[in-house]
């Protein structure tokens, strides 16, 4: 579940585009002395290896037991990425190329642009246009007001996000700022917020130890969203933050009951749902000897409800019973079980109520951390432990994540039960 798995890759033609852009910037720098003085180039090379212990109680595994190989499941995943940064005369580009391998013999090469935009300014105003990373909100585990980037949190390692196509104007003064953004201007109507054309605004004001934010979004299909957030540095050690968002409409995966238990196409559809609320409340605390704590609670009205997960569990059980009673129906049952896994990736959060806690300790170049995400509605949990070392150019990470809970808990029924990972990054 590293962050690269959540991005939309461009296939091999994207590699040529990445190489062309970087080559163009480099050639421009070498052919013009003034531009050469302005040209900046840097990057990093990173490898990530994960070893997964697959679950045997999730819908994907049950589908594969009925029809072997219906949905590929891998135990080992390795990737090597080269992330390249270049800028010259107001143009910024970040591109990534990746080699990827799973288990034995399954390899591919991909490439994508993280950012490619140009920016300019006059007095307090700054303008930019292109593909740009714009990540908002104040919380750690879940950010309701991340209205542009829609970033998935709690990935194994930190990596550069993939930006969105935008046209952006920003105003700054000593204590306040305003951002006006046209997102996905080249897209048509869509209920998918990551590609929907929308107009988004953020206002910020700093008052002493308090940072205050206001957010607004209007999407072609999803309508209006309004949000607010605040972060207060109460003492040198303690920080408190809160975030709230109301959305007129959001696309939410919903079970459309088929005429019988076995459906011919996926019964999980994503109609627009009205009046969605999301909120997060949390604190960070850091001691003099570099112990750090994060505690957060959040509500995500865009996640599946208790009733939806109840339907999901009942359907899993009924499909398993049908496969046992009527072996001749194993193939259609397997496909229906596979469709059940759609709900596991339907939203940023699996459950609406979430509690998160993290402890970390820095000691020189080393940092150790333990965190857990707990879903009180079904007593599920995702618990992680990690250690990393930061040098001048090298950064080494290693850790484990364990999913569990009662048999009916969602975290106990995802395709992975344990994931081990290691990563090494070299910056240049």
C-alpha positions in Angstrom: 0.0 0.0 0.0 2.8 2.4 -0.8 1.8 5.7 -2.3 2.8 4.8 -5.9 -0.1 2.2 -5.8 -2.6 5.0 -5.4 -1.5 7.1 -8.4 -2.6 6.9 -12.0 0.5 5.9 -14.0 1.2 6.8 -17.6 2.4 3.9 -19.7 5.6 3.8 -21.7 4.7 6.8 -23.9 4.8 8.8 -20.6 8.5 7.9 -20.2 9.3 9.6 -23.5 7.4 12.7 -22.5 9.2 12.9 -19.2 12.6 12.4 -20.8 11.8 15.1 -23.5 10.8 17.7 -20.9 13.9 17.1 -18.8 16.1 17.1 -21.9 14.5 20.3 -23.1 15.2 22.1 -19.8 18.7 20.9 -19.7 19.5 21.9 -23.3 18.0 25.3 -22.8 20.2 25.8 -19.7 23.4 24.7 -21.6 22.6 26.9 -24.6 22.0 30.1 -22.8 24.4 31.5 -20.1 21.7 33.5 -18.4 19.4 30.5 -18.3 22.2 28.3 -17.1 22.7 30.6 -14.1 18.9 30.1 -13.3 18.7 26.4 -14.0 18.4 24.0 -11.0 18.4 20.3 -11.2 18.1 17.7 -8.3 16.4 14.4 -7.6 16.4 11.2 -5.7 16.6 7.4 -6.4 14.5 5.2 -4.2 13.8 1.5 -3.9 10.8 0.0 -2.0 10.3 -3.6 -1.2 7.2 -5.0 0.4 6.4 -8.6 1.5 2.7 -9.3 2.1 1.0 -12.0 4.1 -2.3 -12.4 2.4 -5.6 -12.8 4.2 -7.6 -16.0 3.8 -10.9 -14.5 5.0 -11.4 -11.6 2.6 -13.6 -11.7 -0.6 -10.6 -11.7 -3.0 -9.0 -14.8 -1.4 -12.4 -16.6 -1.3 -13.0 -15.7 -5.0 -9.5 -17.1 -5.9 -10.3 -20.3 -3.9 -13.3 -20.9 -6.2 -11.6 -19.8 -9.4 -7.8 -19.8 -9.0 -6.1 -16.7 -10.4 -9.3 -14.7 -10.9 -7.7 -11.7 -9.1 -3.9 -11.7 -8.9 -2.5 -11.7 -5.4 1.2 -11.1 -4.9 3.5 -11.7 -1.9 6.5 -9.7 -2.9 6.6 -6.3 -4.5 9.7 -4.4 -5.5 10.2 -1.0 -7.2 13.0 1.4 -8.1 12.1 5.0 -8.8 14.2 7.9 -10.1 12.5 11.2 -9.2 13.9 14.2 -11.1 13.4 17.9 -10.3 14.3 20.7 -12.7 13.4 24.4 -12.8 14.4 27.3 -15.1 12.9 30.8 -15.7 9.7 30.2 -13.8 9.1 26.7 -15.1 9.1 23.8 -12.6 9.1 20.1 -13.5 9.1 17.0 -11.4 9.1 13.7 -13.1 9.3 10.1 -12.0 10.3 6.9 -13.8 9.8 3.5 -12.2 10.7 -0.1 -12.7 8.4 -2.4 -10.9 8.4 -6.2 -10.2 6.0 -8.5 -8.4 6.8 -12.1 -7.4 8.5 -14.0 -10.2 8.8 -12.5 -13.7 6.0 -9.9 -13.5 7.8 -6.6 -14.4 6.9 -3.3 -16.0 8.3 0.2 -16.5 6.2 3.3 -16.1 6.7 7.1 -15.9 4.6 10.1 -14.9 4.8 13.8 -14.3 4.3 14.9 -10.7 4.4 18.6 -11.6 4.9 20.7 -14.7 3.9 24.4 -14.3 5.0 27.9 -14.9 4.6 30.7 -12.4 5.0 34.5 -12.3 4.1 37.3 -10.0 3.5 41.0 -9.4 3.6 42.7 -6.0 1.4 40.6 -3.6 -0.1 38.5 -6.4 1.3 35.2 -7.7 0.0 33.2 -10.7 0.6 29.7 -11.9 -0.7 27.4 -14.6 0.0 23.7 -15.3 0.1 20.5 -13.3 0.8 21.4 -9.7 0.6 19.8 -6.2 -1.7 21.7 -3.9 -2.2 19.9 -0.6 -4.4 21.6 2.0 -5.8 21.2 5.6 -4.3 20.9 9.0 -4.8 17.3 10.2 -2.4 14.4 10.0 -4.5 11.2 9.5 -7.4 12.6 7.5 -7.8 16.0 5.8 -11.5 16.8 5.0 -10.6 20.1 3.3 -7.9 18.7 0.9 -10.3 19.8 -1.9 -7.8 19.7 -4.7 -5.2 17.0 -4.1 -7.5 14.4 -2.5 -4.4 12.9 -0.9 -4.6 9.4 0.7 -2.9 9.5 4.0 -0.9 7.0 6.1 1.2 5.5 3.4 4.3 3.6 4.3 6.8 6.2 3.1 6.6 9.8 2.1 6.8 10.4 -1.6 6.0 13.3 -4.0 2.4 13.5 -4.9 1.0 13.8 -8.4 -0.4 17.2 -9.0 -3.6 18.3 -10.7 -4.1 20.5 -13.8 -4.8 24.0 -12.4 -4.9 27.7 -13.2 -4.1 29.5 -9.9 -4.0 33.0 -8.5 -2.7 33.7 -5.0 -2.6 36.9 -2.9 -0.3 37.3 0.1 0.3 39.9 2.8 1.9 39.8 6.2 -0.9 37.9 8.0 -3.3 36.7 5.3 -3.5 34.9 2.0 -6.1 34.0 -0.6 -5.9 31.3 -3.2 -8.3 31.0 -6.2 -7.9 27.8 -8.2 -9.5 26.4 -11.4 -9.0 22.7 -11.1 -9.1 20.2 -14.1 -10.0 22.9 -16.6 -9.5 20.4 -19.4 -11.9 17.9 -18.1 -15.6 17.5 -18.7 -18.3 16.6 -16.2 -17.5 13.8 -13.8 -18.7 12.7 -10.3 -15.1 11.7 -9.5 -13.8 14.6 -7.5 -10.2 13.9 -8.5 -10.9 14.7 -12.2 -14.1 16.8 -11.9 -13.8 20.4 -13.2 -14.2 22.7 -10.2 -13.5 26.2 -8.8 -11.8 26.2 -5.4 -10.8 28.9 -2.9 -8.9 29.0 0.3 -8.6 32.0 2.7 -6.0 32.1 5.5 -5.4 34.4 8.4 -2.7 34.3 11.1 -3.5 35.9 14.4 -0.8 35.4 17.1 -0.6 31.6 17.8 -3.8 30.8 15.8 -4.0 29.9 12.2 -7.5 30.1 10.6 -8.6 28.8 7.2 -11.8 28.9 5.1 -12.4 26.7 2.1 -15.0 26.7 -0.7 -15.4 24.5 -3.8 -17.9 24.3 -6.6 -17.9 21.3 -8.9 -19.8 20.7 -12.1 -21.5 17.6 -10.8 -20.9 17.6 -7.0 -22.0 21.2 -6.4 -20.9 23.3 -3.4 -18.6 22.4 -0.5 -17.7 24.7 2.4 -15.1 24.1 5.0 -13.1 25.6 7.8 -10.1 24.7 9.9 -7.9 26.1 12.7 -4.6 25.2 14.3 -3.6 26.7 17.6 -0.1 26.5 19.1 -1.1 26.5 22.8 2.4 26.1 24.2 5.9 25.3 23.0 5.0 21.6 23.3 1.2 21.4 22.5 -0.7 22.1 19.3 -4.5 21.7 18.8 -6.2 21.5 15.4 -9.7 21.0 14.0 -11.3 20.8 10.5 -14.8 20.6 9.2 -16.4 20.3 5.8 -19.9 20.2 4.4 -20.5 18.9 0.9 -23.7 19.3 -1.1 -23.0 16.1 -3.0 -20.4 13.3 -3.2 -20.2 10.1 -5.1 -20.5 7.1 -2.7 -20.4 3.4 -3.6 -23.8 1.8 -2.8 -25.2 -1.7 -3.1 -27.9 -1.7 -5.8 -29.8 -4.9 -5.0 -29.8 -7.3 -7.9 -33.0 -9.4 -8.6 -31.2 -12.3 -7.0 -28.0 -13.0 -5.0 -26.0 -13.6 -8.1 -25.5 -10.4 -10.2 -24.4 -10.3 -13.8 -22.5 -7.1 -13.3 -21.1 -5.4 -10.2 -24.0 -4.4 -7.9 -21.9 -1.7 -6.3 -22.6 1.6 -8.0 -21.5 5.2 -7.1 -24.5 7.6 -7.3 -24.3 11.1 -5.9 -25.3 11.3 -2.2 -26.5 14.5 -0.7 -25.4 16.4 2.4 -22.1 14.9 3.4 -20.3 16.0 6.6 -16.6 15.4 7.5 -14.7 16.5 10.6 -11.4 16.0 12.3 -10.1 17.0 15.8 -6.6 16.4 17.1 -3.5 17.4 19.0 0.3 17.1 18.7 2.6 17.1 21.7 6.4 17.1 21.7 8.6 16.7 24.8 12.1 18.2 25.3 13.7 14.8 24.8 12.0 14.5 21.4 9.2 12.2 22.1 6.3 13.2 19.8 2.6 12.2 20.1 -0.3 12.7 17.7 -3.9 11.9 18.8 -6.8 12.4 16.4 -10.5 11.5 16.0 -12.4 12.0 12.8 -15.8 11.4 11.2 -16.0 10.7 7.5 -19.6 10.9 6.2 -18.3 9.8 2.7 -17.2 6.4 4.1 -19.6 3.4 3.9 -22.2 3.4 6.7 -22.9 0.7 9.3 -25.8 -0.4 7.2 -23.7 -0.7 4.1 -21.1 -2.8 5.9 -23.8 -4.9 7.3 -25.2 -5.6 3.8 -21.6 -6.4 2.7 -21.0 -8.9 5.5 -24.4 -10.6 4.9 -23.7 -10.8 1.2 -20.2 -12.3 1.7 -21.7 -15.0 4.0 -24.6 -15.8 1.6 -22.3 -16.1 -1.4 -20.0 -18.5 0.5 -23.0 -20.6 1.5 -24.2 -20.7 -2.1 -20.9 -21.9 -3.4 -20.9 -24.7 -0.9 -24.5 -25.8 -1.6 -24.2 -25.5 -5.4 -20.7 -26.2 -6.7 -21.9 -25.7 -10.3 -22.3 -22.0 -9.5 -18.7 -21.5 -8.2 -17.7 -19.3 -11.1 -20.5 -16.7 -10.9 -20.1 -16.8 -7.1 -16.4 -16.1 -7.5 -17.1 -13.0 -9.7 -19.6 -11.7 -7.2 -17.1 -12.1 -4.4 -14.5 -10.3 -6.4 -17.0 -7.4 -6.9 -17.4 -7.3 -3.1 -13.8 -6.0 -2.8 -14.8 -2.8 -4.6 -16.2 -1.4 -1.3 -12.8 -1.8 0.3 -11.4 1.0 -2.0 -14.5 3.1 -2.2 -13.3 6.0 0.1 -10.3 7.4 1.9 -11.7 5.8 5.1 -13.2 2.3 5.5 -15.4 3.3 8.5 -17.0 6.6 9.4 -15.7 6.8 13.0 -11.9 6.7 13.4 -9.4 7.1 16.2 -5.7 7.5 15.5 -2.7 7.6 17.8 1.0 7.9 17.0 4.1 7.9 19.1 7.6 8.7 17.7 11.0 9.2 19.2 14.0 10.9 17.5 17.5 10.1 18.6 20.2 11.7 16.4 19.7 10.4 12.9 17.3 7.7 14.0 13.5 7.8 14.5 11.2 5.1 15.8 7.5 5.2 15.6 4.4 3.2 16.5 0.8 4.1 15.4 -2.6 2.6 15.3 -5.8 3.4 13.5 -8.9 2.0 15.4 -12.4 1.8 14.1 -14.7 1.7 17.1 -17.8 0.8 15.1 -16.4 -2.7 14.5 -13.3 -2.8 16.7 -10.9 -3.2 13.7 -7.4 -1.8 13.7 -4.4 -1.2 11.5 -1.2 -1.0 13.6 2.2 0.0 12.3 5.8 0.1 13.7 8.7 1.7 11.8 12.3 2.8 12.2 14.2 5.1 9.9 17.6 6.7 9.6 18.3 10.0 8.0 21.8 10.9 6.7 23.1 13.7 4.5 22.0 12.0 1.3 20.7 8.6 2.4 17.3 7.9 4.1 16.6 4.3 5.2 13.1 3.1 6.3 11.8 -0.2 7.5 8.5 -1.3 9.2 5.5 -3.5 9.5 1.8 -3.0 9.4 -0.7 -5.5 10.8 -4.5 -5.5 10.1 -6.9 -7.2 12.4 -10.0 -7.2 14.7 -13.0 -9.4 15.1 -14.1 -11.6 12.2 -16.7 -9.1 11.0 -14.4 -6.1 11.3 -13.5 -4.5 7.9 -9.8 -4.4 8.7 -9.9 -8.1 9.4 -11.3 -8.7 5.9 -9.0 -6.7 3.6 -6.7 -8.7 1.2 -3.6 -8.2 3.3 -3.2 -9.3 7.0 0.5 -8.2 7.4 2.9 -6.1 5.3 6.6 -5.7 5.8 8.5 -3.0 4.0 12.0 -1.6 3.5 13.1 1.5 1.5 16.3 3.3 0.8 16.5 6.7 -0.8 19.5 8.5 -2.1 19.2 12.3 -2.9 21.4 14.1 -5.4 
